[in-house]
Amino acid sequence: MILTLTPNPAVDQTDWLDRVELGAVNRTRETHFDPAGKGINASRMAHRLGWPTIAFGFLAGETGAIIERALRAEGVQYHFVQVPGLTRVNMTIIDDAGVVTSFHGPGARVSAADVATLDSMVRFWLRGVRVLVLAGSLPPGMSPDTYAGFIARSHEQGVKVILDADGEPLRLGVAAHPDVIKPNVQEAEQLLGRRLPDLATVIGAARELSLRGIAAVVISMGAEGAVCASGERAWRVRSPRVQARSTVGSGDSMVAGIAVALARGEDLVDGLRRGAAAGAATAATAGTALGAAEDVEALLPQVSVEAIG
């Protein structure tokens, strides 16, 4: 079982139009709504890859109900704590020139009682899972060291943890030694406090972070794939070349592939390969939709994972 925790989920709204004009009425020609949040997307992809998963987090109001209905329709199990307000709506606007503009909200505020309820639920389920995915931003009212606490409790239960976050929650989480982290280049730069302008510096960053007590550090680089460092070993992951329609959810799909490999007890390289195929399948879909299982399988032979000396 893979358990994902998304404290600050969202409904992703994607709108397509000819061009964006500031200060004018812009009429869209197509709109998609998808359940979202890094961990929720990871659960959706893990489910598509055939592995049992449960999504946890907070939901609020009618927008939260959209996420529940969508997960139920997909057959993804979930346990959410209901809180006052509205689950945020993240809007992405794509024009005909391929320019992508996004607007992300802060999320519904949670109370100490809400956090305690979620914590109790996750603690109970940790006794029966193999992998915990901690993913995304934290809502107002939640402490930035929340992920660090879940990492410590998971390790007490022998559960492997993948952390996919940014900013202070990532920094504090890294100090608790998760098994895997998956920042993108910008998130790794923020974590280390320096630029990573080329492949060599990204590889060096992954090695440096791995030496901080993290079993595997995966730094994603969009269409250029990813690099991974684990102790003295390192790999360059080259993703399949696809006609990219949207990168939203690609990193979450990669996390799902790695999580499935960990849950199966497979080698890390297997997880990198499946994660890259899942990420590419999602990149080839429109808007915020995720790739299909058959697309992941078709792309799997096209993934290259090369050891770095």
Summary of the structure (lengths in Angstrom):
residues: 309
radius of gyration: 18.4
end to end distance: 34.6
largest distance: 55.7
contacts: 1124
relative contact order: 0.14
helix: 40%
strand: 25%
